[in-house]
């Protein structure tokens, strides 16, 4: 079983948020699609919010969701490029 490192988990979370666009990804979607435990989710969401990579939006008047900021889009783009280079070199398998 391969474990993910911090960068891979952040990349997975940002990818899920990006997939949901301006509608945002709620906690359930993130837990499921990024394959996170609730404890891991809590730790990373706080870090991503604090760093300005994602922001909270209100959906349906009471539920919150997360969307990427410009900084988050830039990070995700650079991460995907880095991941591609590592994959080409045979140093990364998804």
N, CA and C atoms as an extended XYZ file, in Angstrom:
282
Properties=species:S:1:pos:R:3:atomname:S:1:resname:S:1:resid:I:1 pbc="F F F"
N         0.843       -1.184        0.000 N   UNK     1
C         0.000        0.000        0.000 CA  UNK     1
C         0.889        1.247        0.000 C   UNK     1
N         0.658        2.128       -0.922 N   UNK     2
C         1.448        3.348       -1.023 CA  UNK     2
C         0.784        4.468       -0.226 C   UNK     2
N         1.586        5.133        0.560 N   UNK     3
C         1.081        6.258        1.338 CA  UNK     3
C         1.396        7.551        0.615 C   UNK     3
N         0.524        8.550        0.814 N   UNK     4
C         0.735        9.849        0.194 CA  UNK     4
C         1.493       10.759        1.150 C   UNK     4
N         2.339       11.599        0.579 N   UNK     5
C         3.002       12.592        1.411 CA  UNK     5
C         2.143       13.856        1.457 C   UNK     5
N         2.602       14.832        2.215 N   UNK     6
C         1.846       16.072        2.407 CA  UNK     6
C         1.539       16.763        1.085 C   UNK     6
N         2.525       16.867        0.205 N   UNK     7
C         2.295       17.533       -1.085 CA  UNK     7
C         1.246       16.815       -1.913 C   UNK     7
N         1.260       15.487       -1.888 N   UNK     8
C         0.273       14.727       -2.646 CA  UNK     8
C        -1.135       14.921       -2.074 C   UNK     8
N        -1.258       14.954       -0.766 N   UNK     9
C        -2.576       15.161       -0.152 CA  UNK     9
C        -3.093       16.549       -0.490 C   UNK     9
N        -2.240       17.553       -0.391 N   UNK    10
C        -2.650       18.917       -0.747 CA  UNK    10
C        -3.055       18.962       -2.216 C   UNK    10
N        -2.276       18.336       -3.077 N   UNK    11
C        -2.615       18.294       -4.506 CA  UNK    11
C        -3.957       17.624       -4.743 C   UNK    11
N        -4.224       16.523       -4.041 N   UNK    12
C        -5.500       15.824       -4.193 CA  UNK    12
C        -6.670       16.695       -3.739 C   UNK    12
N        -6.507       17.369       -2.619 N   UNK    13
C        -7.577       18.241       -2.117 CA  UNK    13
C        -7.841       19.373       -3.100 C   UNK    13
N        -6.786       20.024       -3.549 N   UNK    14
C        -6.963       21.141       -4.480 CA  UNK    14
C        -7.574       20.679       -5.795 C   UNK    14
N        -7.232       19.502       -6.243 N   UNK    15
C        -7.810       18.967       -7.481 CA  UNK    15
C        -9.318       18.751       -7.326 C   UNK    15
N        -9.745       18.206       -6.202 N   UNK    16
C       -11.174       18.002       -5.959 CA  UNK    16
C       -11.897       19.346       -5.909 C   UNK    16
N       -11.315       20.307       -5.215 N   UNK    17
C       -11.927       21.640       -5.136 CA  UNK    17
C       -12.018       22.247       -6.532 C   UNK    17
N       -10.957       22.116       -7.309 N   UNK    18
C       -10.933       22.652       -8.671 CA  UNK    18
C       -12.008       22.001       -9.551 C   UNK    18
N       -12.189       20.691       -9.431 N   UNK    19
C       -13.193       19.969      -10.219 CA  UNK    19
C       -14.599       20.503       -9.987 C   UNK    19
N       -14.857       21.034       -8.805 N   UNK    20
C       -16.203       21.511       -8.482 CA  UNK    20
C       -16.401       22.991       -8.769 C   UNK    20
N       -15.382       23.645       -9.281 N   UNK    21
C       -15.504       25.020       -9.749 CA  UNK    21
C       -16.057       25.978       -8.716 C   UNK    21
N       -16.864       26.922       -9.189 N   UNK    22
C       -17.408       27.965       -8.325 CA  UNK    22
C       -18.521       27.457       -7.416 C   UNK    22
N       -19.049       26.287       -7.711 N   UNK    23
C       -20.059       25.663       -6.849 CA  UNK    23
C       -19.416       25.246       -5.525 C   UNK    23
N       -18.150       24.910       -5.591 N   UNK    24
C       -17.395       24.531       -4.406 CA  UNK    24
C       -17.547       23.070       -4.045 C   UNK    24
N       -16.581       22.592       -3.306 N   UNK    25
C       -16.594       21.213       -2.817 CA  UNK    25
C       -16.864       21.248       -1.323 C   UNK    25
N       -17.876       20.511       -0.889 N   UNK    26
C       -18.170       20.466        0.540 CA  UNK    26
C       -17.342       19.371        1.210 C   UNK    26
N       -17.463       19.266        2.520 N   UNK    27
C       -16.659       18.311        3.287 CA  UNK    27
C       -16.873       16.877        2.806 C   UNK    27
N       -18.110       16.496        2.550 N   UNK    28
C       -18.393       15.121        2.108 CA  UNK    28
C       -17.674       14.782        0.815 C   UNK    28
N       -17.710       15.707       -0.133 N   UNK    29
C       -17.032       15.479       -1.411 CA  UNK    29
C       -15.527       15.348       -1.224 C   UNK    29
N       -14.969       16.214       -0.383 N   UNK    30
C       -13.536       16.155       -0.141 CA  UNK    30
C       -13.126       14.859        0.548 C   UNK    30
N       -13.891       14.461        1.546 N   UNK    31
C       -13.573       13.222        2.264 CA  UNK    31
C       -13.587       12.038        1.307 C   UNK    31
N       -14.587       11.989        0.458 N   UNK    32
C       -14.752       10.857       -0.452 CA  UNK    32
C       -13.757       10.889       -1.608 C   UNK    32
N       -13.758       11.992       -2.365 N   UNK    33
C       -12.962       12.044       -3.586 CA  UNK    33
C       -11.464       12.187       -3.341 C   UNK    33
N       -11.072       12.806       -2.233 N   UNK    34
C        -9.644       12.932       -1.930 CA  UNK    34
C        -9.184       11.807       -1.001 C   UNK    34
N       -10.109       10.918       -0.652 N   UNK    35
C        -9.802        9.756        0.179 CA  UNK    35
C        -9.120       10.159        1.489 C   UNK    35
N        -9.837       10.968        2.277 N   UNK    36
C        -9.302       11.494        3.531 CA  UNK    36
C       -10.099       11.006        4.723 C   UNK    36
N        -9.427       10.837        5.834 N   UNK    37
C       -10.136       10.625        7.094 CA  UNK    37
C       -10.597       12.006        7.563 C   UNK    37
N       -11.551       12.040        8.472 N   UNK    38
C       -12.045       13.331        8.951 CA  UNK    38
C       -10.940       14.094        9.674 C   UNK    38
N       -10.119       13.405       10.437 N   UNK    39
C        -9.020       14.044       11.168 CA  UNK    39
C        -8.018       14.670       10.196 C   UNK    39
N        -7.668       13.942        9.142 N   UNK    40
C        -6.747       14.465        8.135 CA  UNK    40
C        -7.367       15.668        7.432 C   UNK    40
N        -8.638       15.542        7.080 N   UNK    41
C        -9.374       16.639        6.431 CA  UNK    41
C        -9.304       17.907        7.276 C   UNK    41
N        -9.593       17.792        8.562 N   UNK    42
C        -9.597       18.963        9.440 CA  UNK    42
C        -8.233       19.653        9.463 C   UNK    42
N        -7.186       18.864        9.575 N   UNK    43
C        -5.851       19.449        9.619 CA  UNK    43
C        -5.470       20.167        8.344 C   UNK    43
N        -5.757       19.553        7.221 N   UNK    44
C        -5.359       20.140        5.946 CA  UNK    44
C        -6.241       21.319        5.552 C   UNK    44
N        -7.531       21.253        5.816 N   UNK    45
C        -8.409       22.378        5.452 CA  UNK    45
C        -7.968       23.643        6.170 C   UNK    45
N        -7.652       23.513        7.447 N   UNK    46
C        -7.172       24.671        8.204 CA  UNK    46
C        -5.911       25.261        7.598 C   UNK    46
N        -4.986       24.409        7.214 N   UNK    47
C        -3.724       24.866        6.615 CA  UNK    47
C        -3.959       25.544        5.267 C   UNK    47
N        -4.848       24.963        4.459 N   UNK    48
C        -5.109       25.526        3.129 CA  UNK    48
C        -5.849       26.857        3.216 C   UNK    48
N        -6.766       26.968        4.166 N   UNK    49
C        -7.465       28.240        4.374 CA  UNK    49
C        -6.487       29.310        4.856 C   UNK    49
N        -5.677       28.955        5.833 N   UNK    50
C        -4.716       29.901        6.416 CA  UNK    50
C        -3.707       30.383        5.371 C   UNK    50
N        -3.302       29.503        4.482 N   UNK    51
C        -2.311       29.870        3.463 CA  UNK    51
C        -2.934       30.606        2.278 C   UNK    51
N        -4.259       30.658        2.217 N   UNK    52
C        -4.926       31.387        1.140 CA  UNK    52
C        -5.060       30.616       -0.161 C   UNK    52
N        -4.906       29.283       -0.114 N   UNK    53
C        -5.049       28.489       -1.330 CA  UNK    53
C        -6.516       28.181       -1.646 C   UNK    53
N        -7.347       28.166       -0.619 N   UNK    54
C        -8.791       27.970       -0.795 CA  UNK    54
C        -9.522       28.992        0.067 C   UNK    54
N       -10.801       29.165       -0.224 N   UNK    55
C       -11.645       30.022        0.613 CA  UNK    55
C       -13.004       29.370        0.785 C   UNK    55
N       -13.723       29.792        1.795 N   UNK    56
C       -15.046       29.246        2.107 CA  UNK    56
C       -16.107       30.061        1.388 C   UNK    56
N       -17.089       29.367        0.817 N   UNK    57
C       -18.260       30.015        0.239 CA  UNK    57
C       -19.511       29.374        0.845 C   UNK    57
N       -20.576       30.126        0.933 N   UNK    58
C       -21.859       29.604        1.420 CA  UNK    58
C       -22.650       29.061        0.249 C   UNK    58
N       -23.171       27.863        0.418 N   UNK    59
C       -24.068       27.314       -0.591 CA  UNK    59
C       -25.377       26.936        0.086 C   UNK    59
N       -26.438       27.131       -0.602 N   UNK    60
C       -27.761       26.777       -0.095 CA  UNK    60
C       -28.027       27.389        1.271 C   UNK    60
N       -27.584       28.590        1.477 N   UNK    61
C       -27.813       29.439        2.641 CA  UNK    61
C       -27.270       28.928        3.969 C   UNK    61
N       -26.908       27.670        4.109 N   UNK    62
C       -26.369       27.241        5.392 CA  UNK    62
C       -25.149       26.336        5.292 C   UNK    62
N       -24.953       25.656        4.191 N   UNK    63
C       -23.801       24.765        4.050 CA  UNK    63
C       -22.611       25.516        3.476 C   UNK    63
N       -21.424       25.137        3.928 N   UNK    64
C       -20.241       25.783        3.375 CA  UNK    64
C       -19.516       24.829        2.445 C   UNK    64
N       -18.814       25.442        1.511 N   UNK    65
C       -18.016       24.687        0.548 CA  UNK    65
C       -16.724       25.462        0.341 C   UNK    65
N       -15.803       24.830       -0.351 N   UNK    66
C       -14.499       25.434       -0.578 CA  UNK    66
C       -14.257       25.616       -2.061 C   UNK    66
N       -13.684       26.765       -2.425 N   UNK    67
C       -13.310       27.050       -3.805 CA  UNK    67
C       -11.847       27.472       -3.823 C   UNK    67
N       -11.205       27.300       -4.970 N   UNK    68
C        -9.812       27.705       -5.118 CA  UNK    68
C        -9.701       29.216       -5.254 C   UNK    68
N        -8.661       29.756       -4.696 N   UNK    69
C        -8.317       31.158       -4.921 CA  UNK    69
C        -7.353       31.204       -6.109 C   UNK    69
N        -6.978       32.396       -6.540 N   UNK    70
C        -5.980       32.507       -7.616 CA  UNK    70
C        -4.673       31.867       -7.184 C   UNK    70
N        -4.318       32.069       -5.935 N   UNK    71
C        -3.096       31.477       -5.387 CA  UNK    71
C        -3.192       29.947       -5.423 C   UNK    71
N        -4.374       29.416       -5.116 N   UNK    72
C        -4.596       27.975       -5.158 CA  UNK    72
C        -4.488       27.427       -6.567 C   UNK    72
N        -5.021       28.164       -7.540 N   UNK    73
C        -4.931       27.745       -8.945 CA  UNK    73
C        -3.471       27.707       -9.386 C   UNK    73
N        -2.711       28.712       -8.982 N   UNK    74
C        -1.301       28.769       -9.334 CA  UNK    74
C        -0.549       27.589       -8.715 C   UNK    74
N        -0.819       27.315       -7.448 N   UNK    75
C        -0.170       26.189       -6.762 CA  UNK    75
C        -0.505       24.878       -7.460 C   UNK    75
N        -1.780       24.669       -7.761 N   UNK    76
C        -2.212       23.428       -8.396 CA  UNK    76
C        -1.547       23.251       -9.758 C   UNK    76
N        -1.462       24.300      -10.526 N   UNK    77
C        -0.830       24.239      -11.837 CA  UNK    77
C         0.645       23.845      -11.719 C   UNK    77
N         1.352       24.473      -10.795 N   UNK    78
C         2.768       24.158      -10.592 CA  UNK    78
C         2.941       22.747      -10.035 C   UNK    78
N         2.053       22.334       -9.157 N   UNK    79
C         2.123       20.983       -8.602 CA  UNK    79
C         1.933       19.937       -9.708 C   UNK    79
N         0.943       20.142      -10.567 N   UNK    80
C         0.687       19.191      -11.656 CA  UNK    80
C         1.876       19.127      -12.616 C   UNK    80
N         2.503       20.270      -12.859 N   UNK    81
C         3.685       20.306      -13.717 CA  UNK    81
C         4.832       19.522      -13.065 C   UNK    81
N         5.047       19.724      -11.783 N   UNK    82
C         6.091       19.024      -11.037 CA  UNK    82
C         5.819       17.521      -11.023 C   UNK    82
N         4.567       17.155      -10.788 N   UNK    83
C         4.166       15.749      -10.773 CA  UNK    83
C         4.435       15.099      -12.135 C   UNK    83
N         4.176       15.827      -13.196 N   UNK    84
C         4.411       15.321      -14.545 CA  UNK    84
C         5.895       15.067      -14.788 C   UNK    84
N         6.741       15.988      -14.349 N   UNK    85
C         8.190       15.816      -14.511 CA  UNK    85
C         8.659       14.592      -13.735 C   UNK    85
N         8.201       14.449      -12.496 N   UNK    86
C         8.588       13.287      -11.692 CA  UNK    86
C         8.124       11.992      -12.335 C   UNK    86
N         6.927       12.000      -12.879 N   UNK    87
C         6.382       10.821      -13.535 CA  UNK    87
C         7.208       10.445      -14.764 C   UNK    87
N         7.597       11.451      -15.541 N   UNK    88
C         8.421       11.219      -16.717 CA  UNK    88
C         9.753       10.583      -16.341 C   UNK    88
N        10.276       10.964      -15.199 N   UNK    89
C        11.557       10.425      -14.728 CA  UNK    89
C        11.391        9.079      -14.012 C   UNK    89
N        10.157        8.647      -13.860 N   UNK    90
C         9.888        7.381      -13.179 CA  UNK    90
C         9.979        7.478      -11.666 C   UNK    90
N         9.898        8.686      -11.147 N   UNK    91
C        10.014        8.892       -9.700 CA  UNK    91
C         8.682        9.047       -8.991 C   UNK    91
N         7.598        9.029       -9.761 N   UNK    92
C         6.270        9.227       -9.182 CA  UNK    92
C         5.279        8.356       -9.934 C   UNK    92
N         4.464        7.643       -9.201 N   UNK    93
C         3.374        6.883       -9.810 CA  UNK    93
C         2.098        7.256       -9.095 C   UNK    93
N         1.055        7.520       -9.843 N   UNK    94
C        -0.218        7.896       -9.220 CA  UNK    94
C        -1.141        6.729       -9.096 C   UNK    94
